[in-house]
Amino acid sequence: MASLRDGPMRFSRLRAKIGGISEKMLSQTLRVLVRDGLIERTVEPSSPPKVSYELTPLGCDLADPLQHLIHRIAARADDVVEANAASTTPDRRPRAVGGRKGRFHAKPPPTSGTGLPDFA
């Protein structure tokens, strides 16, 4: 959403601006954001069709606070990484998800090298 603050954008340009995201993941995310009323998908009739995405009024209302949160997290990333490193021991294993020991280990989210999810 933060990447669409500057106006409508086509899929390939949006993917390039975000960086480090697969086409599949971006497509899935955009579908959810359209469904939730945060962005609008516009198809221009041409061959091939041109598809662009832009924030809805609801998306615009949420984009600014989201951008502030992203900047705040980035500013404190070193502190979070340091705290995580201090609490991690070599014998620490992922905890089981779903209440059954040894089953369905949670996978960490992709990161941008900071130890935090990539919010770009």
Secondary structure, 3 states (H helix, E strand, C coil): CHHHCCCCEEHHHHHHHHCCCCHHHHHHHHHHHHHCCCEEEEEECCCCCEEEEEECHHHHHHHHHHHHHHHHHHHCHHHHHHHHHHHCCCCCCCCECCCCCCCCECCCCCECCCCCECCC
